[in-house]
Amino acid sequence: MERVRTVVAYRNYFKEFLLEQTPKVQDKIFKIIEIIEFQERIPSKYLKQIKGAQGLYEARISFSSDIWRVFCFFDKDRLVILLNGFQKKTQKTPKSEIERAEKLMNEYFYKKEDRYETE
C-alpha cells in the first residue's frame, strides 16, 4: 500500500501528549495516524474538520469508553501536522483547546513563511 500523505508532529506538543498515554492508547493513536497516512479518503470517524476554525482538524481516537483528540492541519494537501492533544471529557471540544491549536497552526505557517523569506 502506498502512502497518500505524510504525517509529522510540529515541535514537541504531540510527543509530550503521546508519552502521557498508556501503551494501548498509544497503539490506537498510531493506528489512526496510519489510516490518515494511507487512505485516500479518511472517514470522519477518524478525522473531522472543526467548525469555525479555518483549516483545523481533529484526529479522533476512542479506546474503551474514553475519547482523545489530536489537532492537526494540512500543508499543501499532503502533509498533516500534528499539534496538541487532550483527553475529551465533555461533549463539546473545549474552546481553550481549539484556541491553543489555532495559535500553534498560525505559528507554524508564520515561521514557515519567515524561513522562505530569509533564504
C-alpha positions as YAML, in Angstrom:
chain: A
units: angstrom
residues:
- id: 1
  name: MET
  ca: [0.00, 0.00, 0.00]
- id: 2
  name: GLU
  ca: [1.32, 3.42, -0.93]
- id: 3
  name: ARG
  ca: [1.41, 6.36, 1.44]
- id: 4
  name: VAL
  ca: [-1.02, 9.11, 0.40]
- id: 5
  name: ARG
  ca: [0.19, 11.80, 2.80]
- id: 6
  name: THR
  ca: [2.95, 12.30, 5.32]
- id: 7
  name: VAL
  ca: [2.17, 12.92, 8.97]
- id: 8
  name: VAL
  ca: [4.63, 14.89, 11.08]
- id: 9
  name: ALA
  ca: [4.50, 16.50, 14.51]
- id: 10
  name: TYR
  ca: [5.04, 20.22, 14.99]
- id: 11
  name: ARG
  ca: [7.58, 20.81, 17.75]
- id: 12
  name: ASN
  ca: [7.13, 18.59, 20.86]
- id: 13
  name: TYR
  ca: [3.45, 19.11, 21.64]
- id: 14
  name: PHE
  ca: [2.23, 15.84, 20.15]
- id: 15
  name: LYS
  ca: [5.14, 13.82, 21.53]
- id: 16
  name: GLU
  ca: [4.52, 15.11, 25.05]
- id: 17
  name: PHE
  ca: [0.82, 14.24, 24.77]
- id: 18
  name: LEU
  ca: [1.63, 10.78, 23.38]
- id: 19
  name: LEU
  ca: [4.09, 9.93, 26.16]
- id: 20
  name: GLU
  ca: [1.42, 10.68, 28.79]
- id: 21
  name: GLN
  ca: [-0.81, 7.91, 27.38]
- id: 22
  name: THR
  ca: [-0.81, 4.20, 28.19]
- id: 23
  name: PRO
  ca: [0.81, 1.84, 25.64]
- id: 24
  name: LYS
  ca: [-2.65, 0.61, 24.50]
- id: 25
  name: VAL
  ca: [-3.84, 4.17, 23.85]
- id: 26
  name: GLN
  ca: [-0.55, 4.95, 22.05]
- id: 27
  name: ASP
  ca: [-1.14, 1.93, 19.78]
- id: 28
  name: LYS
  ca: [-4.64, 3.17, 18.99]
- id: 29
  name: ILE
  ca: [-3.30, 6.66, 18.19]
- id: 30
  name: PHE
  ca: [-0.71, 5.15, 15.82]
- id: 31
  name: LYS
  ca: [-3.44, 3.13, 14.07]
- id: 32
  name: ILE
  ca: [-5.43, 6.33, 13.43]
- id: 33
  name: ILE
  ca: [-2.28, 8.07, 12.11]
- id: 34
  name: GLU
  ca: [-1.70, 5.12, 9.79]
- id: 35
  name: ILE
  ca: [-5.25, 5.48, 8.43]
- id: 36
  name: ILE
  ca: [-4.61, 9.19, 7.83]
- id: 37
  name: GLU
  ca: [-1.34, 8.40, 6.01]
- id: 38
  name: PHE
  ca: [-2.54, 5.57, 3.79]
- id: 39
  name: GLN
  ca: [-6.23, 6.11, 2.99]
- id: 40
  name: GLU
  ca: [-7.11, 8.49, 0.18]
- id: 41
  name: ARG
  ca: [-10.49, 9.29, 1.75]
- id: 42
  name: ILE
  ca: [-10.37, 9.42, 5.53]
- id: 43
  name: PRO
  ca: [-13.69, 8.65, 7.25]
- id: 44
  name: SER
  ca: [-14.94, 11.46, 9.51]
- id: 45
  name: LYS
  ca: [-14.94, 8.88, 12.29]
- id: 46
  name: TYR
  ca: [-11.14, 9.34, 12.33]
- id: 47
  name: LEU
  ca: [-10.56, 12.88, 11.06]
- id: 48
  name: LYS
  ca: [-13.03, 15.74, 11.17]
- id: 49
  name: GLN
  ca: [-12.80, 19.43, 10.38]
- id: 50
  name: ILE
  ca: [-13.52, 21.70, 13.34]
- id: 51
  name: LYS
  ca: [-16.42, 24.06, 12.68]
- id: 52
  name: GLY
  ca: [-15.47, 27.71, 12.96]
- id: 53
  name: ALA
  ca: [-11.71, 27.02, 12.93]
- id: 54
  name: GLN
  ca: [-10.30, 27.63, 9.45]
- id: 55
  name: GLY
  ca: [-8.16, 24.67, 8.31]
- id: 56
  name: LEU
  ca: [-8.08, 22.94, 11.70]
- id: 57
  name: TYR
  ca: [-8.97, 19.26, 12.05]
- id: 58
  name: GLU
  ca: [-9.14, 16.80, 14.89]
- id: 59
  name: ALA
  ca: [-7.93, 13.24, 14.71]
- id: 60
  name: ARG
  ca: [-10.47, 11.25, 16.69]
- id: 61
  name: ILE
  ca: [-9.29, 8.44, 18.93]
- id: 62
  name: SER
  ca: [-11.52, 6.30, 21.11]
- id: 63
  name: PHE
  ca: [-10.48, 3.39, 23.23]
- id: 64
  name: SER
  ca: [-12.72, 1.56, 25.63]
- id: 65
  name: SER
  ca: [-15.11, 4.28, 26.82]
- id: 66
  name: ASP
  ca: [-12.50, 7.09, 26.65]
- id: 67
  name: ILE
  ca: [-12.04, 9.66, 23.89]
- id: 68
  name: TRP
  ca: [-8.97, 11.65, 22.82]
- id: 69
  name: ARG
  ca: [-8.48, 14.35, 20.23]
- id: 70
  name: VAL
  ca: [-5.30, 15.40, 18.44]
- id: 71
  name: PHE
  ca: [-5.45, 18.63, 16.47]
- id: 72
  name: CYS
  ca: [-3.85, 18.77, 13.05]
- id: 73
  name: PHE
  ca: [-3.93, 20.60, 9.73]
- id: 74
  name: PHE
  ca: [-2.82, 20.09, 6.16]
- id: 75
  name: ASP
  ca: [0.09, 21.80, 4.47]
- id: 76
  name: LYS
  ca: [-0.37, 21.68, 0.69]
- id: 77
  name: ASP
  ca: [-2.93, 18.83, 0.81]
- id: 78
  name: ARG
  ca: [-0.31, 16.21, 1.64]
- id: 79
  name: LEU
  ca: [1.30, 16.91, 4.97]
- id: 80
  name: VAL
  ca: [-0.64, 16.56, 8.20]
- id: 81
  name: ILE
  ca: [0.94, 18.45, 11.06]
- id: 82
  name: LEU
  ca: [0.02, 17.05, 14.48]
- id: 83
  name: LEU
  ca: [-0.41, 19.61, 17.23]
- id: 84
  name: ASN
  ca: [-1.61, 19.34, 20.82]
- id: 85
  name: GLY
  ca: [-3.83, 16.53, 22.03]
- id: 86
  name: PHE
  ca: [-6.09, 16.01, 25.02]
- id: 87
  name: GLN
  ca: [-8.47, 13.54, 26.58]
- id: 88
  name: LYS
  ca: [-12.04, 14.59, 25.90]
- id: 89
  name: LYS
  ca: [-14.26, 14.60, 28.98]
- id: 90
  name: THR
  ca: [-17.17, 16.70, 27.73]
- id: 91
  name: GLN
  ca: [-19.49, 16.57, 24.71]
- id: 92
  name: LYS
  ca: [-18.04, 19.72, 23.15]
- id: 93
  name: THR
  ca: [-14.36, 20.26, 22.42]
- id: 94
  name: PRO
  ca: [-13.17, 22.92, 24.90]
- id: 95
  name: LYS
  ca: [-12.73, 26.34, 23.28]
- id: 96
  name: SER
  ca: [-9.38, 26.78, 25.05]
- id: 97
  name: GLU
  ca: [-8.02, 23.64, 23.34]
- id: 98
  name: ILE
  ca: [-9.19, 24.84, 19.92]
- id: 99
  name: GLU
  ca: [-7.66, 28.28, 20.51]
- id: 100
  name: ARG
  ca: [-4.35, 26.71, 21.52]
- id: 101
  name: ALA
  ca: [-4.33, 24.57, 18.36]
- id: 102
  name: GLU
  ca: [-5.15, 27.60, 16.17]
- id: 103
  name: LYS
  ca: [-2.30, 29.52, 17.77]
- id: 104
  name: LEU
  ca: [0.14, 26.67, 17.06]
- id: 105
  name: MET
  ca: [-1.09, 26.32, 13.46]
- id: 106
  name: ASN
  ca: [-0.67, 30.06, 12.86]
- id: 107
  name: GLU
  ca: [2.80, 29.93, 14.45]
- id: 108
  name: TYR
  ca: [3.76, 27.06, 12.10]
- id: 109
  name: PHE
  ca: [2.73, 28.96, 8.96]
- id: 110
  name: TYR
  ca: [4.28, 32.21, 10.19]
- id: 111
  name: LYS
  ca: [7.63, 30.52, 10.87]
- id: 112
  name: LYS
  ca: [7.46, 28.67, 7.56]
- id: 113
  name: GLU
  ca: [6.85, 31.92, 5.66]
- id: 114
  name: ASP
  ca: [9.62, 33.64, 7.59]
- id: 115
  name: ARG
  ca: [12.03, 30.81, 6.73]
- id: 116
  name: TYR
  ca: [11.37, 31.16, 2.99]
- id: 117
  name: GLU
  ca: [11.83, 34.93, 3.04]
- id: 118
  name: THR
  ca: [15.25, 34.70, 4.69]
- id: 119
  name: GLU
  ca: [16.63, 32.04, 2.32]
...
